[in-house]
Amino acid sequence: KQTLGRARRQRMALSLLLGPDGDFDSLASAREQARSALGYERWDCELTSGAGLPPDAVHLARLACMSGHELYALALPPTCPPRPAPIEFVSPSNERLALLFLRTRLGDLGAHEAATRDLDERLAAFVDGSPSPETAPSAVEATPPPKPSFLGPLARELGLNHATRVVSVGGDRGLVAARALQLGEVVVSVPLAAVVCAHTCCVAEPWLSAALDAIDEGEWTANLRLMVILVRERRRASKSRWSSWLDSLPQAYGDCAQWEDKYCTRLPAALYWVRHALVAEIDEFLERLLPELCVAFPDLFPAGPPSSSEWRWVRAVVATRAIELPLTDGKSEPALVPLLDMLQHSPRSPLEHSIVGSALELRALTPLSAGASLTLDYGSRMGGAELL
């Protein structure tokens, strides 16, 4: 009776794991149709004591974590198959989400060492998969260049521990492991008060909340609020609490918004108009929204709205360096984390970040050797590399 009770509880918990909910609500109907068409009766599967992770758990987790684009590109059989059809590897981002999702829920179940060990091995194999040339560990110089003067005080201010060091990666700065790291070890811990975001700035300046709330531009809203904050802090120069970090940022990016128009005529027609539409939106906010904000909130930009080059620069910083963090009532918003924004991008990142107490922690998903390149999955972005 006790054994049956345990099996029932495990099935219910796995149902919570694999059923699309929360962030997936907008695609719930499409996911349900895909699950049924692929031959899966439910969103759950049963764990057997001493056995590894059931293949169906991985397949269903991939389906539950698919983006809208991936879901609608999924080829469904014309008729329901006699047995559930496997859902093979979809994309690096999907695989990462699915494996982390499974690991979280397995941790909630507990007492399933074989399944947990199997999942850890899958994560390690995924992280060790062929990385892109831009993030390959071989791109890390054997001898790191001298650290710029800002890194010492900034690292002390943010509590950056000795598990990382700054090196040159593919011509840009990046972070590598300064020593061997174990599975689950905290690599870096940054106080939330040091994160550049709307939440942090509004705590320090409560009046700013009304100005940021006045920005309502659909899917652009969150990024525009962060861009406004970045302009303000950059103009404060040495008076900004993030002055050392701001001084370290490049003045030019590969972001397509900073490309000169005359060079963009060489792009294929479709990409040219994608870039043209993006820049037109950015400029429209500059010409319409920011002057309105300056009138309603004179203290927002005492020296007047930003210039076109300044506005495109902050857009490039946000587009290439921001990550999503659940900072306000569990809702995610884009944020810039000084020093962590030096992590190179890779969908096969060996790290995961989470908020623990009053700090943002970066943990190792798999054991890492000294000198290993530390990367982060920033998500899908339309940057210069994608347009080229």
Buried (B, 14 or more C-beta within 10 A) or exposed (E): EEEEEBBEEBBEBBBEBBBBEEEBEEBEEBBEEBBEBBBBEEBBBEBEEEEBBBEBBBBBBBBBBBBEEBBEEBEEEEEEEEEBBEBEEBBBBBBBBBBBBBBEBBEEBEEBEBBBEBBBEBBBEBBEEEBBEBBBBEBBEEEBEEEEEBBEEBBEBBEBEEBBBBBBBBEEBBBBBBEBBEBEBBBBBBBBEBBBBBBBBBEEEEEBBEBBEBBEBEEBBBBBBBBBBBBBBBBEEEEBBBBBBBBBBEEEBBBBBBBEEEEBEEBEEEBBEBBBEBBEBBBEBBEEBBEEBBEEBEEBBEEEBBEEEBBBBBBBBBBBBBBBBEBEEEEEBBBBBBBBBBBBBBBBBBBBBEEEEEBBBBBBBBBBEEBBBBBBBBEEEBBBEEBE
